[in-house]
Amino acid sequence: MPENTEYKRLWWHSRRGMLELDVLLVPFVEEVYRDLPADDQARYEKLLSCEDTDMFEWFMQRSRPEDPDLQRIVDMIINRVQPD
């Protein structure tokens, strides 16, 4: 039960109110998050604490996070929708 509660919390936090972020984060949390290793799950949770404007810039590839952990999870999300 606590795992389900935590997942629901993450799902709600993935809804940002900015369509460009919602279409990336909600499917990611629904389809990928549960299968991630614990380190990457922690990175995703860290990402959710960031400002929407920063995330928007990162996902639009206008800038990059300085934190390598954040860059890793941003790259994972981008690569999911834009595979090489």
MODELLER restraints for C-alpha pairs under 7 A, 6 or more apart:
rsr = mdl.restraints
at = mdl.atoms
rsr.add(forms.Gaussian(group=physical.xy_distance, feature=features.Distance(at['CA:11:A'], at['CA:26:A']), mean=6.57, stdev=0.5))
rsr.add(forms.Gaussian(group=physical.xy_distance, feature=features.Distance(at['CA:11:A'], at['CA:29:A']), mean=6.38, stdev=0.5))
rsr.add(forms.Gaussian(group=physical.xy_distance, feature=features.Distance(at['CA:13:A'], at['CA:48:A']), mean=6.69, stdev=0.5))
rsr.add(forms.Gaussian(group=physical.xy_distance, feature=features.Distance(at['CA:14:A'], at['CA:22:A']), mean=6.80, stdev=0.5))
rsr.add(forms.Gaussian(group=physical.xy_distance, feature=features.Distance(at['CA:14:A'], at['CA:25:A']), mean=5.45, stdev=0.5))
rsr.add(forms.Gaussian(group=physical.xy_distance, feature=features.Distance(at['CA:14:A'], at['CA:26:A']), mean=5.55, stdev=0.5))
rsr.add(forms.Gaussian(group=physical.xy_distance, feature=features.Distance(at['CA:14:A'], at['CA:48:A']), mean=6.80, stdev=0.5))
rsr.add(forms.Gaussian(group=physical.xy_distance, feature=features.Distance(at['CA:15:A'], at['CA:22:A']), mean=5.37, stdev=0.5))
rsr.add(forms.Gaussian(group=physical.xy_distance, feature=features.Distance(at['CA:15:A'], at['CA:26:A']), mean=6.37, stdev=0.5))
rsr.add(forms.Gaussian(group=physical.xy_distance, feature=features.Distance(at['CA:16:A'], at['CA:22:A']), mean=5.93, stdev=0.5))
rsr.add(forms.Gaussian(group=physical.xy_distance, feature=features.Distance(at['CA:21:A'], at['CA:56:A']), mean=6.69, stdev=0.5))
rsr.add(forms.Gaussian(group=physical.xy_distance, feature=features.Distance(at['CA:28:A'], at['CA:77:A']), mean=6.95, stdev=0.5))
rsr.add(forms.Gaussian(group=physical.xy_distance, feature=features.Distance(at['CA:33:A'], at['CA:41:A']), mean=6.45, stdev=0.5))
rsr.add(forms.Gaussian(group=physical.xy_distance, feature=features.Distance(at['CA:40:A'], at['CA:73:A']), mean=6.93, stdev=0.5))
rsr.add(forms.Gaussian(group=physical.xy_distance, feature=features.Distance(at['CA:43:A'], at['CA:69:A']), mean=6.02, stdev=0.5))
rsr.add(forms.Gaussian(group=physical.xy_distance, feature=features.Distance(at['CA:43:A'], at['CA:70:A']), mean=6.29, stdev=0.5))
rsr.add(forms.Gaussian(group=physical.xy_distance, feature=features.Distance(at['CA:43:A'], at['CA:73:A']), mean=6.20, stdev=0.5))
rsr.add(forms.Gaussian(group=physical.xy_distance, feature=features.Distance(at['CA:44:A'], at['CA:73:A']), mean=6.20, stdev=0.5))
rsr.add(forms.Gaussian(group=physical.xy_distance, feature=features.Distance(at['CA:47:A'], at['CA:70:A']), mean=6.15, stdev=0.5))
rsr.add(forms.Gaussian(group=physical.xy_distance, feature=features.Distance(at['CA:57:A'], at['CA:63:A']), mean=5.64, stdev=0.5))
rsr.add(forms.Gaussian(group=physical.xy_distance, feature=features.Distance(at['CA:58:A'], at['CA:64:A']), mean=5.30, stdev=0.5))
rsr.add(forms.Gaussian(group=physical.xy_distance, feature=features.Distance(at['CA:58:A'], at['CA:65:A']), mean=6.81, stdev=0.5))
rsr.add(forms.Gaussian(group=physical.xy_distance, feature=features.Distance(at['CA:59:A'], at['CA:74:A']), mean=6.82, stdev=0.5))
rsr.add(forms.Gaussian(group=physical.xy_distance, feature=features.Distance(at['CA:59:A'], at['CA:78:A']), mean=6.57, stdev=0.5))
rsr.add(forms.Gaussian(group=physical.xy_distance, feature=features.Distance(at['CA:64:A'], at['CA:71:A']), mean=6.74, stdev=0.5))
rsr.add(forms.Gaussian(group=physical.xy_distance, feature=features.Distance(at['CA:65:A'], at['CA:71:A']), mean=5.51, stdev=0.5))
